[in-house]
Amino acid sequence: MNPRFSDTITEINGRTLDLLMQRPKSYIIPHHILFIMLVYINGKYVPEEQATVSIFDHGFLYGDGVFEGIRAYNGRVFRLKEHVDRLFDSAKAIDLDPGITRAEMAEIIKETLRKNGLKDAYIRPIISRGVGTMGLDPRRCETPSIICAASAWGAMYGDLYETGLTAVTVCVRRNPPDTLPPNIKSLNYLNNILGKIEANYKGGDEAIFLDRTGKLAEGSGDNIYLVKDGVLYTPPTINNLKGITRIVLLDICAELGIHYEVCELGLFDLYTADEVMVTGTAAEICAITKIDGRTIGTGVPGPVYKKLLPAFQMETQNSGDAY
């Protein structure tokens, strides 16, 4: 039975719904508002519709800020320390003082999950330069904005983990590290988005970036790997993000006795690989079975991927910071 507004319904998920109580008693509560997400923003936890920033916040005006994407599995935050460290490293690289400690940020992340009752979730902590003026001078921003949101999010690619992704290389080149280093997870993700737009038009599930010299870089939001004759290869993290999941995957390779090499790669290596796969916090680990119309290997996820996937899933379910 669908709940209806009445004098007896005053809260859902333990939260007072004063705004909803103003509706007519006959109004049926839509399914999507049966759970109201609480967002941390500058010291307070507020309902998502109240989680707003000033239009003069430089994160909004200029993409002047940094972020992380983190997952929680089974009531544990996966690789929390590594993600917080990377967040603060990104902030340091753009000369942004968060105004809080790493331990405080970690607690904000865990408390956001607790307040929303989430055991499996995707978490988005953000540090922006804060409110300033229309000019881009960061000295005009006195106090950074600290935001953390979390929501339930399952397998990003659905059934494609079993069949593999279709990918396309895109004309957009990855930002050169001497202009905007890819290892800064900044709020300006237009480079990635432009690649994703091109992949969408070309019918690809994922975009593959090359750098300006034609070397393999990464996907639109994930690191990339190829397998040839049983050896796993991946590019060095100069022209691509130092992925947390990448570190986990290479550790698993070492544990399983799968030899891997970090080296520069090109289109030839990609097209002639026995297997190709990507990893990322959102994507987790997923095979690519077609690139630019070419079938990769046998056209189905290969044996190395099939070893790595269950090992990665076991790692996510049995490790992390409990909250």
Beta strands, then each sheet from edge to edge (+ up, - down):
strand 1: 11-12
strand 2: 15-16
strand 3: 38-41
strand 4: 44-47
strand 5: 65-67
strand 6: 70-73
strand 7: 76-77
strand 8: 121-128
strand 9: 145-151
strand 10: 165-169
strand 11: 206-210
strand 12: 216-219
strand 13: 223-228
strand 14: 231-234
strand 15: 260-262
strand 16: 275-280
strand 17: 284-291
strand 18: 294-295
strand 19: 321-322
sheet 1: 1+ 2-
sheet 2: 4+ 3- 9+ 8- 5+
sheet 3: 4+ 3- 9+ 8- 6+ 7- 19+
sheet 4: 12+ 11- 10- 17- 16+ 13- 14+ 15+
sheet 5: 12+ 11- 10- 17- 18+
end
